[in-house]
Amino acid sequence: MNRPPYAIGIDTALTGLREADRLLQDLAAGLGLTEDVFGCTHLVRDGGRPRVALSLAAGSEAVFEGAGARLADQGYEVREGLWDQAGRAVLYPGAGALTGTLTVAELVSRSAIRRVRVLGSADPPDPATLLVTREFVRPHWSDGELVLAAMPAAGGTLVPFEVPDPTPCCADH
């Protein structure tokens, strides 16, 4: 599945991905958006304040009818289009089905993710390789398709590169 043609961008004052994930999920639920909508976070460093912006994308412009006005009424700056072409997907078709341990082939067949890229390897993983999702799968857009970065883990399995609860920098200071 390629990137949908219709999108809106939502500016935020957030600086953390976890808070942005929650806001994106809350906004999509509040707007009544369906599971076929893509919701992404984007790191923005446009000369102003560094922040995390959001985007919502769908196959039909009608999905967002009235959404921009409702978001603006809530105090968000809304614009037409994406922030960039490399968003980090939080909401995407099939995301809810990516739980437990799946093969790479199951991950691709159940979701909008088209490829898995293993860090440190030039070759794609065998489709039968097990991936432990940790119920936290955040692929990125690359060349118009969703790609999950994964890393080797115990027992020949893979895990998504991004962890659900990262240790904050300098947590022990």
C-alpha positions in Angstrom: 0.0 0.0 0.0 1.5 3.3 -1.0 1.1 6.6 0.8 -2.5 7.9 0.6 -3.0 11.0 -1.6 -4.9 13.2 0.9 -3.4 14.5 4.1 -3.6 17.2 6.7 -0.8 18.4 9.0 -1.3 19.3 12.6 1.2 21.5 14.4 1.8 20.9 18.1 4.0 22.2 20.8 5.0 18.6 21.8 8.6 17.6 21.9 8.2 13.9 22.9 7.2 11.0 20.7 5.1 9.2 23.4 3.0 12.3 24.0 2.6 12.8 20.3 1.5 9.2 19.9 -1.2 9.6 22.5 -2.4 12.9 21.0 -2.5 11.4 17.5 -4.6 8.5 18.8 -6.9 10.8 20.8 -7.4 13.2 17.8 -8.2 10.3 15.4 -10.7 8.8 17.8 -12.3 12.2 18.5 -12.7 12.8 14.8 -14.2 9.3 14.3 -11.5 8.3 11.8 -11.5 4.7 10.6 -8.7 2.1 10.7 -7.8 2.8 7.0 -6.4 6.3 8.0 -2.7 6.7 8.4 -1.5 8.8 11.3 2.2 9.9 11.6 4.5 11.9 13.7 7.1 14.1 12.1 10.2 15.7 13.8 10.1 19.4 12.8 13.2 21.6 12.9 12.2 24.5 10.7 14.2 27.3 12.3 11.6 27.8 15.0 11.2 25.5 18.0 12.0 21.8 17.5 8.8 19.9 17.9 6.7 16.9 16.9 4.0 17.6 14.3 1.3 15.2 13.3 -0.3 14.2 10.0 -3.4 12.2 9.0 -3.6 10.7 5.6 -6.4 8.8 3.7 -7.4 7.7 0.3 -10.3 10.1 0.1 -10.5 13.8 0.8 -14.0 13.3 2.2 -12.5 11.5 5.2 -11.3 14.8 6.5 -14.4 16.9 5.7 -14.8 19.3 8.6 -11.7 17.8 10.5 -9.5 20.9 9.9 -12.1 23.2 11.3 -12.7 21.0 14.3 -9.0 20.8 15.0 -8.6 24.6 14.6 -11.5 25.1 17.1 -9.4 23.0 19.5 -6.5 25.4 19.1 -4.3 23.5 16.6 -2.7 25.0 13.6 -3.8 22.8 10.6 -2.4 22.8 7.2 -3.1 20.8 4.0 -0.5 18.1 3.2 2.3 16.3 5.0 5.1 17.8 7.0 7.6 15.6 5.1 7.8 12.3 3.2 9.4 10.3 6.1 6.8 10.2 8.8 6.7 7.7 11.6 3.5 5.8 11.4 1.5 5.3 14.6 -1.9 4.6 13.0 -2.1 2.5 9.8 -4.3 -0.3 8.4 -3.6 -3.5 10.4 -1.7 -1.9 13.3 -4.1 -3.4 15.8 -3.4 -6.9 14.5 0.4 -6.7 15.2 0.5 -8.2 18.6 2.6 -11.0 20.1 5.1 -12.9 18.0 4.5 -13.0 14.2 6.5 -14.1 11.2 7.8 -11.4 8.9 5.3 -12.7 6.3 2.4 -12.4 8.8 3.4 -8.9 9.7 3.4 -7.8 6.0 0.2 -9.6 5.2 -1.8 -8.3 8.2 -0.8 -4.6 7.9 0.1 -1.8 5.6 3.8 -2.4 6.3 5.4 -3.5 3.0 9.0 -4.4 4.1 11.1 -5.2 7.1 14.7 -3.9 7.2 17.1 -5.5 9.6 19.7 -3.0 10.9 23.2 -4.0 10.0 22.1 -6.3 7.2 21.9 -5.6 3.5 19.6 -8.6 2.9 15.8 -8.7 3.8 14.9 -11.1 6.5 13.5 -14.6 5.7 9.7 -14.3 5.6 9.5 -17.1 8.2 11.7 -15.2 10.7 9.8 -14.5 14.0 9.3 -10.9 15.1 8.4 -10.2 18.7 6.2 -7.1 18.3 6.1 -6.0 22.0 2.7 -4.5 20.9 4.6 -1.5 19.7 5.3 -1.4 15.9 6.2 2.0 14.5 7.3 1.8 10.8 8.5 4.8 8.8 7.6 5.9 5.3 10.4 5.3 2.8 10.1 5.7 -0.9 6.3 5.8 -0.6 5.9 2.6 1.4 5.9 1.7 5.1 9.1 0.0 6.2 9.7 -1.4 9.7 13.3 -1.2 11.0 14.0 -4.2 13.1 17.0 -5.6 15.0 18.2 -9.1 15.9 17.1 -10.4 19.3 17.5 -13.5 21.4 16.9 -16.9 19.8 17.2 -15.7 16.2 14.1 -13.5 16.4 13.7 -9.9 15.5 12.2 -7.0 17.4 11.2 -3.5 16.2 14.1 -1.1 16.5 12.0 1.4 18.5 11.2 0.3 22.0 7.9 1.0 23.7 9.4 2.5 26.9 12.8 4.0 26.3 15.0 4.9 29.2 15.2 8.7 29.2 18.6 10.3 28.6 20.5 10.7 31.9 17.9 8.8 33.8 20.4 7.8 36.5 21.8 11.3 37.1 
